[in-house]
Amino acid sequence: MTEPAYLETPQGRRIAYHRQQGAGPGVVFLGGFRSDMEGTKALHLEAWARARGRAFLRFDYSGHGQSSGAFEDGCIGDWAADARAAVSTLTEGPQVLVGSSMGGWIALLLARAMPERVAGLVGIAAAPDFTEDSMWADFDAEQRAALVRDGRVELPSDYSDDPYVITRRLIEDGRDNLVLRSPLPLPCPVRLLQGTADVDVPVSVALRLLEHIDAADVRAVLVKGADHRFSSPECLYLITTSVEELPDKG
């Protein structure tokens, strides 16, 4: 495995990344909560971009993968800032943002914050506002009390033997970065890809986002039987064709 390069952000975090030079608009992969840049979707997109001579960037947020910091110390605002630093420093011109799960939320924040740098957005089981609508909303009274009292709670994970540590800072910062509670005008075409068998991000989230986004070209595609990983050969093909069909604004 090739060793990553590193970017130091304005906040002093050290972000691991792999960058491929090529034609624009470039493609930037934004991973999910506790995920990293070595996943199936990121590597598939990289291979696709290489075959077509497209610029491509994948990276780990702080506290994820090979980047600096502890996961428990991070929050949505930190990871969005990491992504903004990576796009600003490591890419040129408009980019197509491909966000998986939490990465879909990060992509929406980037498109809102730096619209001139976003040529298109592809959300894969995008999970905007999940800290509020999924985590906080699902906590029982005891968990909410523990979060306030102890500053953290632990949740079991379907993807790891280690529990998810959810911090009070993650929840409170998430409230400062919500995108579904106010108008969300986007400057680019948007594709939302969603599996019907996803137990982590239900179809209703994709449909709510479809209705909420204010853009001229927004489409949602539901894949029957696809789960949250969205990594079957058919799903991977749909991801790349969705990127490829976006208008070239590079």
Buried (B, 14 or more C-beta within 10 A) or exposed (E): EEEBEEBEBEEEBBBBBBBBEBEBBBBBBBBBBBBBBBBEBBBBBBBBBEEBEBBBBBBBBBBBBBBBBEBBEBBBBBBBBBBBBBBBEBBEEBBBBBBBBBBBBBBBBBBBBBEEBBBBBBBBBBBBBBBBBBBBEEBEEEBEEBBEEEEBBEEEEEEEEEEBBBBBBBBEBBEEBBBBEEEBEBBBBBBBBBBEEBEBBBBEBBBBBBEBBEBEEBEBEBBEEBBBBBBBEEBBEBBBEBBEEBEEBB
